[in-house]
């Protein structure tokens, strides 16, 4: 993967604040919009959800999800040329008793301080979306497939050691 492609992917994960998430609930599609913060090691993203939201119910154990993160549309831009990344992954609840919960919660709060009140409610849970694969679209006809080597390259570029983040339910 070229350095400019890595930079574009990193820019999306670092600067965008919301993602669209698609899940299946009882075999039917559901989609939602969720604020996110990428994990330090670039292996996933943290989102906050409540089972009152339909799309959050699709983040159950054993589920998979797809997310879309894109640069903002502008009136003067061609929407076909928007830089975007579509990712597939596995959602995992970050249990409050887990050793990494406090650090992950703080990472989320650093980006979204107003969400402290929601995090204090018992029906809200912090989820980790563990990225497995995807596609980076840099404009019309410019598509890069994403897999494990890309996450390793992002971690290396960010100065973070390879995927050392323990799973949330360990």
C-alpha positions in Angstrom: 0.0 0.0 0.0 1.4 3.4 -1.0 2.2 6.0 1.7 -0.4 8.4 0.3 -3.1 5.6 0.6 -2.1 4.9 4.2 -2.2 8.6 4.9 -5.7 8.9 3.5 -6.9 6.0 5.6 -5.3 7.3 8.7 -6.7 10.7 8.1 -10.3 9.3 7.9 -9.8 7.2 11.1 -8.2 10.1 12.9 -10.4 13.1 11.9 -13.9 11.8 11.2 -16.1 11.6 14.3 -19.1 9.5 13.1 -19.5 6.3 11.2 -22.5 4.6 9.5 -22.9 1.0 10.8 -24.9 -1.8 9.1 -26.0 -4.9 11.0 -28.5 -7.7 10.7 -31.2 -8.2 13.2 -33.1 -11.4 12.8 -32.0 -11.6 9.2 -33.2 -8.0 8.4 -30.8 -5.1 7.7 -30.5 -2.2 10.1 -28.3 0.9 9.8 -27.3 3.6 12.2 -25.0 6.5 12.8 -22.6 6.3 15.7 -19.9 8.6 17.0 -16.6 6.7 17.2 -13.0 6.9 18.2 -10.4 4.7 16.7 -8.4 2.5 18.9 -4.8 3.4 19.5 -3.5 0.4 17.6 -5.8 1.1 14.6 -7.3 -2.5 14.9 -10.7 -1.2 15.6 -13.0 1.6 16.8 -14.9 2.3 20.0 -18.6 3.2 19.9 -21.3 3.7 22.6 -24.7 2.1 22.2 -27.9 1.4 23.9 -30.2 -1.6 23.2 -33.0 1.0 22.7 -31.4 1.8 19.4 -32.2 -0.8 16.7 -28.7 -0.9 15.3 -27.1 -1.5 18.7 -29.2 -4.7 19.1 -27.4 -6.0 16.0 -24.0 -5.8 17.9 -24.7 -9.0 19.8 -22.1 -11.7 20.4 -21.2 -13.6 17.3 -22.5 -10.8 15.0 -20.6 -9.1 12.2 -21.0 -5.5 11.1 -20.0 -3.2 8.3 -19.1 0.5 8.7 -18.6 3.4 6.4 -16.5 6.4 7.2 -16.2 9.2 4.7 -14.9 12.7 4.2 -17.5 15.4 4.4 -19.4 16.2 1.2 -19.1 19.8 0.0 -21.3 21.6 -2.6 -18.3 22.2 -4.9 -17.1 18.6 -4.8 -18.0 15.7 -6.9 -19.7 13.2 -4.5 -18.4 10.3 -6.6 -14.8 11.4 -5.6 -15.3 11.4 -1.8 -12.6 9.5 0.0 -14.2 6.8 2.1 -13.5 3.5 3.8 -15.9 0.6 4.1 -14.9 -1.9 6.8 -16.1 -5.3 7.9 -15.6 -6.3 11.5 -16.8 -8.0 14.6 -18.4 -6.1 17.4 -17.4 -6.9 21.0 -18.8 -5.5 24.2 -16.2 -4.0 26.4 -17.3 -5.3 29.8 -17.1 -2.7 32.7 -15.2 -5.3 34.8 -12.6 -5.9 32.0 -9.1 -4.6 32.7 -9.1 -2.4 29.6 -12.5 -0.8 30.2 -11.2 2.3 32.1 -8.6 3.1 29.4 -11.0 2.6 26.6 -13.8 4.6 28.3 -11.3 7.4 28.9 -10.2 7.3 25.2 -13.9 7.7 24.2 -14.5 10.4 26.7 -11.4 12.3 25.6 -13.0 12.6 22.1 -16.7 13.0 23.3 -16.6 14.5 26.8 -20.4 15.2 26.7 -21.0 11.4 26.6 -20.0 10.9 30.3 -23.6 11.0 31.3 -24.6 8.3 28.9 -21.7 6.1 29.9 -22.9 6.4 33.5 -26.3 4.9 32.6 -26.5 1.1 32.9 -28.2 0.6 29.6 -25.3 2.1 27.6 -22.4 -0.1 26.7 -19.1 0.5 25.1 -18.4 -1.6 22.0 -15.2 -2.4 20.2 -15.6 -2.9 16.5 -12.6 -5.1 15.5 -11.7 -4.4 11.9 -11.0 -7.4 9.7 -11.1 -6.2 6.1 -12.4 -3.5 3.9 -12.0 -1.2 0.9 -10.5 2.3 0.8 -12.0 4.3 -2.0 -9.8 7.3 -3.0 -12.1 8.5 -5.8 -13.9 7.0 -8.8 -12.1 3.8 -9.8 -9.4 4.1 -7.2 -10.0 1.3 -4.7 -7.6 -0.4 -2.3 -8.4 -3.7 -0.6 -7.6 -3.7 3.1 -6.5 -6.6 5.3 -4.1 -7.5 8.1 -1.0 -6.0 6.5 -2.7 -2.6 6.3 -3.5 -2.5 10.0 0.2 -3.5 10.7 1.4 -0.7 8.4 -0.9 1.8 10.1 0.3 0.8 13.5 3.9 1.1 12.4 3.2 4.5 10.9 1.6 5.6 14.1 4.5 4.3 16.2 2.3 1.8 18.0 3.4 -1.8 18.5 1.6 -4.6 16.6 -2.0 -5.5 17.7 -1.4 -5.8 21.4 -4.8 -4.7 22.4 -6.3 -7.6 24.5 -9.9 -8.6 23.5 -12.5 -6.8 25.7 -13.9 -10.0 27.2 -10.6 -11.6 28.2 
